[in-house]
Amino acid sequence: MQILLTNRLQLRPIDTDDAEFMLKLLNCPGFIRFIGDRQVRTMESCKAYIENMLANPDITYWVIQLNQNETPVGVVTWVKRDFLPVPDLGYALLPEFEGNGYAFEASKAWLTYQKKENESVLAICQADNSASIKLLKKLAFELESTFEKEGHLMHRYTYQ
């Protein structure tokens, strides 16, 4: 299994053994508000959710975990959406691990890894998600456009 290492983190592909962690993450208020309610409420439905992701070549989820004890703290994602011309970067952390720079560290490593094969990268977030906007700017993404999606005002950022 491939693993990306940073000073404090490991990034590795998700698998069904991550169902307990993912169930918790998918049901965090921030995930539901800013990413969406996936309606995954049981371990069985979470394992099925992960299996569906693994079977879809347009969706890549990697678990972010601490180097020191391999505790999962979040995910970094790479998704080719039908309304975007290239894949977009995504990330989510459990609330207790926010504010430690983990999303920046993991996203930076992920961008370095993905840029080897992709000329450009996008990121989208809700226009009122100030934490994500701050992180995308710190990663050197530039605001490209604003659009509406499913009743939310969204920003589209480009990284080149």
N, C-alpha and C positions, 0 to 999 in steps of 0.2 A: 504494500500500500504506500502510495506517495504521501509524504508529509512535508509541509512548508514550515520552516522554523523562523521565529523572530527572537529577539532578546528574551521576551517573556511568554511567548505563545507558540502553540503548535496548531496548524490548520491541517485537517484531514478530511477525506470524503465521509459523508454521512452514511450510516447503515442502520438497519432495523434495531440494532442494539442500543441506539440513541433514542428510542421511543419515549422513555420516561422523561428525559431532558427536553425533547421536542414538545411533548405534551404540555409541559410547564411553560415553555417559551411561546408556543402558539396561543396560549390562553392568558398571556400577560396583557394588562390593559393597554399598554403602549403599542404592542404588536397588533392587537385588534383595532385600535384607533387609526394607526398610521399605515399599516400594511394590509390588514383585513382580517375578518373573522372567517377562519377556515372551517368552522363548525366541527372541529376535532375535539372530542370530549372524553374519549376512552382510550386505553392502551391499544385495543384492537384496531380502532379507527386510526390511531396515530401510526401504527405499523403499516397499515394499508396506505396511508398518506405518504409515508416514506417510500414504500415499494413503488407507488405511482410516480414519485419524483425520480427514483432511480431508473425507471423504465422510459422516462421521457428525455430524449437527447437535448431538448431545449432548456432543461432545468438542471442546474448544478448547485447543490448545497454542500458546503464544507463546514464542519464543526470547528469552532474556535475553542481551544482548551488551554489551560495554564500549563506551562512547562513543568513547574515544580511538582504538581500532583495530578495532572491530566483532568482536572475538573472542567467540564464543559461550561463555558460562559456565554456562548452565542453562536451565531452562524454568519458566514459570508456567502453570498449567492451570486450566481451568474445565470441570468435568464434571458432567453431570446423571446421577446413578446411579439405578438402578431401586429401590434401597432407601432413598433419601433424597428428601424432598419438594421440595427446591430444589437448585441446583447447589452444588458445593463447590470451594473454592480448594485448589490443590495447587502444589507447587514442588519442584524438585530442582536441585542444582548439581553440577558436576564437583567431585571432592574437592579439587583444587588451588585452587579458588576459594571454599571454605567458610571461614567465620570472618571475612569482610570486610564483613558487613552487606548483601551483595548480595540475599540472599533477602528480607530485611526491606524494602529499598528497592524491589525489584521487586513484591513482594506488596502493599505500600502503594499504589503507583501502579496496580496492577491492581484493587485493591479500590475505589479512587476512580473508576476507569473503569467498573467493573461496577455500582457502587451507583447509577449514573444510571438503570439499568433494572431493578434487583432490590431488593426491599424487605429481604430477608434473605439471608445467605450462611452456608453451613456450611463446616466443615473437619473432616476425620477424620484420625486418625493412630494408630499403634500406641501402646499405653499405656506402652511402654518406650522410646519415641523422645523422649528428653529434649530434644534440640536443637529438634525441631519443636514440642514443647509450650512451650518457652521462647519461641520465635518467635511462636506463636499468641497467647500471653499478652501479649507486647510489642505485637502488632497489635490488642489489645483484644478478642480472642475470649474467650468465657466457656464453661467446661466445662458441657455440657448433660446428657450421659449417657455411660454406658459400656456396650459391647455386645461380643459375640463375632462375629467374621467370619473364616471359613476358618481356624479354629484360633488366631486371634490376638485378644487382648483389645484393643479399640479404644476411643478417646475420640472423642466427637462434640462439636464446639465450634460456637457460634453467634456471629455478628457482626451487630449491627444498628445 
